[in-house]
Amino acid sequence: MTDEKKLRILVVEDDLSILTGLSMNLKYEGYEVLQAQDGRKGLQKVIDEVPDLIVLDVMLPEMNGFEVLEELKKRGNTIPVVVLSAKGVETDRVMGLNLGADDYVVKPFGLQELLARIRAVLRRRVRDGSTVKFSDTIVDLAAKTVARAGKDIELTAQEFKLLGHFVSHPGHTFSREELLSGAWGYGYEGTARTVDNFISQLRSKFEPDPDEPKHFVTVRGLGYRFDP
């Protein structure tokens, strides 16, 4: 591997033997591996850690894989997902793909085939690119860096999460509750004022005129929208 060495893969699998074996092989391939053994913890790790790819089992405690996929879809997830399932029936494959999965692998699976599918999905991700440009600002979602007019802009981790959430969903209007959930984390107990304060910070750093925002726009009665 070359530029895939530092990519992070989250494996959400409740079978400890599969979780351990797959994680060891992924590490051997040069990936950084994150783990979760139930759907709820997996969802939280997606939000907190923002991996480059998710390997997601269907039969999970707390939240099953389809429920996790559905929640990720609601949040506008752009992280590629490879689903693992003991169910090979067409309806389940179609459901997984319709909910946003990039590939669907039936158990028992061949390890080399799964690794090849993961590499293929990641190659598509690299081709699609991970940088977003608006006005004089460039956001590199993979490197987690931001530059404006050629100068690096320092952001707190939470400011970057909110910025990344916005630029990944241009033109989408989010309520304050959706932003708290999508950018702060599943189950985070914040207030509308929390969102308003962070929006104000983003405007001060990226808007030509923070009092007349062009990019981080207030949608009266609904919430906020990012316009490139």
N, C-alpha and C positions, 0 to 999 in steps of 0.2 A: 504494500500500500504506500501511497505517497501523501497527498493532501487529505486523505481520509483518516490519518493516524490520530488526530485530535478530536475527531467527531465523537459525540456522546450518544449512547443508545440506552434508552430506558426499557428494561424488560419487566413486564407486569405478568407474573405467573405464580400461581399458588402451589404448584407441584415443586417441592424443594429440589428434587433430583434434576428436573428439567431446567429450573432456574439456575442451579449451580453449574450444570454442564454447559448450558448455552452461554452463561456469563464467562466462564473460563475460556471457551473457544473464541468469543468476541474479543476478550482481552488479548488473547494470543494473536488475533488478526490486527491488533493495534488500536482498537476502540477503547474509549473510556466507558465504563458500564455503570448504570444506575439500576437499582432494584426496588420492586414493590411486590407484595404478596396478596394484595387485595385491590379491588377497583378503586375504592375511595382514596387510598394512599397513593395509588398510581396517578389518579387525577391530580392530586395535590402536588406530586413531584413534577408533573408536566407543567403546572403553573409556576412552581417555585424554581425549577431547574432549567426549564426550556431546553429539552434535549433536541438533538438533530433528527432522531428517529425513535419511534415507539414500537416495540414488539409486544403485542397485546393478546393475552389469552382471552377466550370468550367465557369459559366457566370459572368465574371468580367469586369469592365471598364479598359481602358488603355491596358492591355494585358489579354487575356482570360486564363483560366486554362491550356488548351492544349498548348498554346504558352509558358506559364511559364514552364510547364513540358519539352517542347522541348528545351528551353534554359538551364534548369538544366541538361538535358541529354547531351547537348553539352559540359557542364562543367564537366562531369563525376560525377554528384551528387551521393552521397552515403546516403543522409538523406532520411529515409522512408517517403512516401507520401500517405495519404489517400484522395482520390478525392471525392468531393460531387457534385452531378449533378441532375438536374430535368429531365435529359434525361436518360431513362433506356434502350434505344435500344442497341442491341448487338454491333453494329459498334462503338458506342461511348465508351462502356466499353472496347472493344478490343483496341481502339485507346489509351485510358488512360493507360491501362496496358502495351501496347507496348512502350509507351513513358516513362515508368519507375515507374508508380504508383504501390504501394504495395497492395492497396485495393481500391474498388470503391463502394460507397454507394449512393443509389438513394434517392432523396428527394420525398415526405416527409419521413424522417427516424425516427425510434424510438431511443430516446436518449440513453437508456441502451444498445441497440445493437451497436450504434456507439462507445460508451465508451468501450464496450467489444472488438470491432474490433481494436481500438487504442491500448488497452492493449496487444492484441495478436501480433500486428505488433511490438510493443516495446519489447515484450519478445523475438521475433525472433532476434531483433537487439542486445539485451544483449547476447543471445547465440552466435551470430556471433563474438562478442568481439569488442573492440575499441582500442586495443593496437597494435602497430606496432614495430617490432624489426629489426634493421639492424646493423651489426657489433656489437659494444659494446654499442649501443644506444637503449633506449626504449622510445617510444612516446606514451603517453596516450591521445588519442584524446578527450575522454570524460572529463577527469580531467584537460586537457590542461597543462600537465606537461611533462618534458623531463629529462631523466637521462642518463648520459654516464659514463660507468665504475663504476656504483653505486653512482655517484655524480650528484646532481641536476644541470641542466644547465639553466641559466636565459636567457630568450628570450624576446624581445619586442613583443607586440601584433601582429605587422605586420610580424615579423620574424616567429612567430608561425603559422600565417595564411598561409604563403608561405610554410613552412615545412609541415603543415597538408595537404595542397593541393597536394604536391609532394608525400608524403607517402601514401595518399589515392588512388593514381593512378600510382603504380609502373610500369616501363617499357613504360610509355606513354610519347611521345615527345610533349612538349608544345612550341609554338612560344612565343616570348616575349609579344605579344599582348594578347594571350590567358592567360598568367600568370597575366598580369595586370588586365584583366577582372575577372578571376577566383579567384585570391587571394587578389586583392585590392578592387574590387567592380565594380558593373555595372556602366558604364559611367565614371569611374575614368580616368582622363587625366594625365597619366604619360608618361615617355619616356623609351626607351630601356635601357638607362643608369641606370634608377631606378632599373630595374630588375637585371641588371648585378651587381650592388652594393650589393643588398640583397643576390644574389647567392654567392658572395664573402664572405659575413658574415656567411652564413650557412657553406660554405666550411671551414672557419677558425675555426668553432666550432665543426664540426663533421667529417671532413676528416682526416685520419692519416697523409696524406701529401696534403695540400691544393693546391700545385702546380701540383700534379698528382691525380686529384679527381677520386674516384672510385664510389661514390654514386650520386653526383650532376654533371652529365656529360654534357659537351657541345656537341651538335649535330650540326656539321658545316653546316651553311646555313639554319638551321631549328629552333634551339632554345636550350632547355634544357630537360634532362630526368633524372628521379630518378631511380637508380638501387639499390635494397636492398643489 
